[in-house]
Amino acid sequence: MRSALQDRPHTSFRLYDSLNHLMMKSHYGKILKLKKEYKIPQHVDSQVIEDIANFVRDPIVFQ
């Protein structure tokens, strides 16, 4: 995915290694245990929220 964006000057790529596809902390780290993670009450990771807020404030600086 990152290589597909490399020639586009106004794009950036963020990878959140410890988060699942819902942008929440991954407790099990395996797709087969995904249903178990759905049962754990949690919120979107604060770093994701901060990154989105920074992008909304100024998308050019966010890069």
Residue frames relative to the residue before (quaternion, step in Angstrom):
aa qw qx qy qz dx dy dz
M 1.0000 0.0000 0.0000 0.0000 0.00 0.00 0.00
R 0.6530 0.5258 -0.3158 0.4443 3.57 0.88 -0.91
S 0.6594 0.5125 -0.3161 0.4501 3.59 0.93 -0.83
A 0.6190 0.5477 -0.3459 0.4440 3.60 1.09 -0.59
L 0.7158 0.4389 -0.2425 0.4860 3.60 1.17 -0.53
Q 0.4814 0.7358 -0.4086 0.2447 3.59 1.18 -0.39
D 0.7144 0.4362 -0.2610 0.4809 3.63 1.07 -0.59
R 0.6086 0.5259 -0.3566 0.4752 3.58 1.26 0.14
P 0.3563 -0.8001 0.4422 0.1935 3.59 -0.30 1.26
H 0.7572 0.3684 -0.2141 0.4951 3.62 1.04 -0.58
T 0.5547 0.5650 -0.4201 0.4433 3.56 0.98 0.87
S 0.0778 -0.7646 0.6349 0.0785 3.52 -1.26 0.37
F 0.2688 -0.7544 0.5863 0.1222 3.52 -1.25 0.48
R 0.0457 -0.7872 0.6149 0.0070 3.56 -0.82 0.98
L 0.0820 -0.7735 0.6275 0.0340 3.56 -0.94 0.90
Y 0.1394 -0.7825 0.6052 0.0449 3.53 -0.77 1.08
D 0.2833 -0.8356 0.4502 0.1375 3.55 0.17 1.35
S 0.7641 0.4018 -0.2175 0.4555 3.57 0.85 -0.88
L 0.6301 0.5395 -0.3325 0.4486 3.59 1.29 0.10
N 0.4337 -0.6741 0.5273 0.2818 3.54 -1.21 0.52
H 0.7506 -0.4088 0.2698 0.4434 3.60 -1.27 -0.09
L 0.6442 0.4913 -0.3209 0.4906 3.61 1.26 -0.19
M 0.4531 -0.7061 0.4150 0.3521 3.56 1.39 0.13
M 0.5165 0.5780 -0.4279 0.4648 3.52 1.12 0.84
K 0.6612 -0.5189 0.3536 0.4105 3.57 -1.16 0.52
S 0.3333 -0.7319 0.5642 0.1868 3.54 -0.90 0.98
H 0.2339 -0.8061 0.5329 0.1072 3.57 -0.58 1.16
Y 0.7770 0.3316 -0.1693 0.5077 3.56 1.05 -0.70
G 0.2944 -0.8087 0.4692 0.1980 3.58 1.12 -0.58
K 0.6994 0.4014 -0.2728 0.5247 3.58 1.23 0.20
I 0.5360 -0.6562 0.4392 0.2987 3.54 -0.94 0.95
L 0.6272 0.5629 -0.3403 0.4171 3.59 1.07 -0.65
K 0.7207 0.3951 -0.2437 0.5149 3.58 1.19 -0.43
L 0.2798 0.8109 -0.4758 0.1943 3.56 1.28 0.33
K 0.6340 0.5409 -0.3386 0.4368 3.59 0.94 -0.81
K 0.6148 0.5398 -0.3448 0.4602 3.59 1.09 -0.64
E 0.6501 0.5228 -0.3190 0.4498 3.58 1.00 -0.79
Y 0.5967 0.5735 -0.3640 0.4272 3.59 1.08 -0.64
K 0.6827 0.5050 -0.2837 0.4455 3.57 1.11 -0.60
I 0.5994 0.5510 -0.3616 0.4542 3.60 1.26 -0.18
P 0.3506 -0.7425 0.5247 0.2247 3.61 -0.55 1.09
Q 0.2512 0.7554 -0.5756 0.1872 3.57 -0.78 1.01
H 0.4083 -0.7004 0.5375 0.2319 3.55 -1.33 0.15
V 0.6432 -0.4675 0.4181 0.4393 3.53 -1.33 0.25
D 0.5633 -0.6325 0.4210 0.3248 3.57 -0.95 0.93
S 0.5587 -0.6490 0.4129 0.3101 3.57 -0.95 0.92
Q 0.6112 0.5490 -0.3631 0.4395 3.63 1.05 -0.60
V 0.6289 0.5221 -0.3291 0.4729 3.59 1.05 -0.76
I 0.6535 0.5064 -0.3116 0.4684 3.58 0.92 -0.89
E 0.6531 0.5091 -0.3083 0.4682 3.58 0.96 -0.86
D 0.6571 0.5082 -0.3097 0.4627 3.61 0.93 -0.85
I 0.6533 0.4978 -0.3145 0.4758 3.60 0.96 -0.81
A 0.6481 0.5148 -0.3166 0.4634 3.59 0.95 -0.85
N 0.6493 0.5069 -0.3148 0.4716 3.60 0.96 -0.81
F 0.6437 0.5172 -0.3182 0.4657 3.58 1.00 -0.78
V 0.6609 0.5026 -0.3088 0.4639 3.58 0.93 -0.88
R 0.6470 0.5283 -0.3131 0.4519 3.59 1.01 -0.83
D 0.7996 -0.1271 0.1347 0.5712 3.57 0.85 -0.95
P 0.2288 -0.8318 0.4891 0.1286 3.60 0.09 1.25
I 0.6391 0.5266 -0.3465 0.4406 3.62 1.04 -0.58
V 0.6702 0.4855 -0.2932 0.4788 3.60 0.95 -0.84
F 0.5738 0.6330 -0.3662 0.3687 3.59 1.09 -0.71
Q 0.5610 0.6221 -0.3974 0.3746 3.58 1.04 -0.69
